[in-house]
Every structure is written in structure tokens, then in C-alpha cells.
């Protein structure tokens, strides 16, 4: 009972802090006056597709649990990450916790989540590459095109370092560090059963990792449908190439601004800046971002409570099992 109340209290606290940090999630009401709640619901429906595709990409990295469960887990991970973005890696921690609830060892769950994040980052690079190519084709003289090319070039060594660190002895050192500091209170995992070994095993299966990257690329592309729907609802429809170009830059901004909770303010500024090149009025570009914030709220709140339900049901199932063993 106390654990349930504690989890519910944490959920309420997350929503309250997120609301305060985002100033009521921005002027979502103003955007709703134009698109209506039905528009936000429609955006949420279209967002189900990229979430499901990300779940498939995640699930392909393992063979023990049906992929459908990973699509649900991805929805929960995104909800926690978007509403609890004030807490670093909150979505990833929720993902590891969910995999542990599905029966995975913590080390295996951590490795799968880590490699999935890497696959998604690499997929975003390819999606951004497509977006930059579209920008070069559509607006070769635009200042933002040059900045996008520079950002794309900078991201390559960053990705390479990120992957190299996971495969290096640094990972093994980090997972054994608690045992080095507190040898009497913490046991170091064996070299062949820790996170480092699990990560190496996942990267060794090149075909599996490539499939995960491919499905993540599809997810990034499918995510552009949401922006197309938002612009259509606001009365400023754009062509598919323009929407893909727009979203590729926005996603790049969000990834660079990962240290800012929920990319608060940066996403809105990005839409206004990039939207101006596409001829979108400032208020329309801002409304697209605010409608997305509304969608985050609409999908994020149920995700938090779904996580609470999974935690509660799993804990409840463990109690009779422990009593039986006793």
C-alpha cells in the first residue's frame, strides 16, 4: 500500500514540476482554439505509428519477449521521458525497469536499452542526412542549410565516440566502480555477465543491430506525419519534402539540446526559425510546437499511470510466489 501511494505521489510530483517548468506546457490553449482537442487526438493517433516502430526496433535486439510489449514499453518510456525530462535519463531508467519486470536481468536490460538508444541516434543521423539533402535541394542558399551541414559533420565524431566508449574497457570500469569503492557492500559482476559483455554481444550481431537502425529510420520518417497533420489542421499544409526537411532539423535541435529538459523553449524557437524559411507565419510555427506539447500531455499522463499499474501488478504477483517458497 505504501509503495503504491509513493509511486502515485511521484507521478503527481512529476506532472506538477513539468507543468511549472513548462509554464503550463506553454500556450497550448491558444493552439487548441485553432485545431481543437480533436486535432490533438488526431495527432496522438498518428504518433502511435512511430512509437510502435520504435518498439519494434527495440524488441529486435532480444528474442525473449514479444515485440508488442516493447511497443507498449516505448510508449511508457516516452511518456516518462517527456513529462519527467527534468530528471536526467528518466525515460531510459523507466525502460530498464520495465525490461526487468519482463524478466530480464538488470545488466541485460541496461545493455539492450543502451544499444537501442545508439541505434536510434544513428537512425536520426541518417534521417537528418535526408533532411539536409532536401534543404540543399529546396533552399541551397539558406543560412540554415549551412548550419545544418556543419551540425551534421560535428555529429559524426560524436556518434563514433559514443559507440566506442560502450565497446571500450571504460564501460567495464564503470560497472565495477561501485565494488571498487564499497567492496563490502557491492559485488562486481563477472566479466562475462555484466553490462559490458552484454553490449559487446549485441554489437557483434551486425544484422540484428542493422535491422534495429532500419526500423528506427522508419520511425523518424513516420514521425513527420504528425507535423503534416498539425500544419493541415492549422490551415498551412506543406508538401511531404518540406515537412521532412522541417522535422529533420527540429529533431536535430532536440537531440543537441538533450541537456535541456524536454527541449523547453528550444523546440519552439526551432519551429519559428526553420518555419520562417518555409514561409510559415511565426504564430503557426509556434502553434505546431504547442500542439505537440499538447499531444505529449495527452499521451504522457496515461503512460505514467500505465507504468504505475505494471509496477503494482508485478509487485502483487511476486508476493504470493515468495509466500509459497517460504
Protein Blocks (a to p, Z undefined) as FASTA:
>chain_A
ZZmmmmmmmmmmmmmmmmmmnnoniakklmmmmnommlmmmmmmmmmmmmmmmmmmmmmm
pckbcfklmmmmmmmmmmmmmmmmmpghklmmmmmmmmmmnopafklmmmmmmmmmmmmm
mmmmmmmmmmmmmmmmmmmmbmklmmmmmmmmmmmmmmmmmmmmmmmmklmmmmmmmmmm
mmmloccddfklcmklmmmmmmmmmmlmmmmmmmmmmmmmmmmmmmmmmmmmnopacdfk
lmmmmmmmmmmmmmmmmmpghiiojlmmmmmmmmmmnopafklmmmmmmmmmmmmmmmmm
mmmmmmmmmmmmmmmmmmmmmmmmZZ
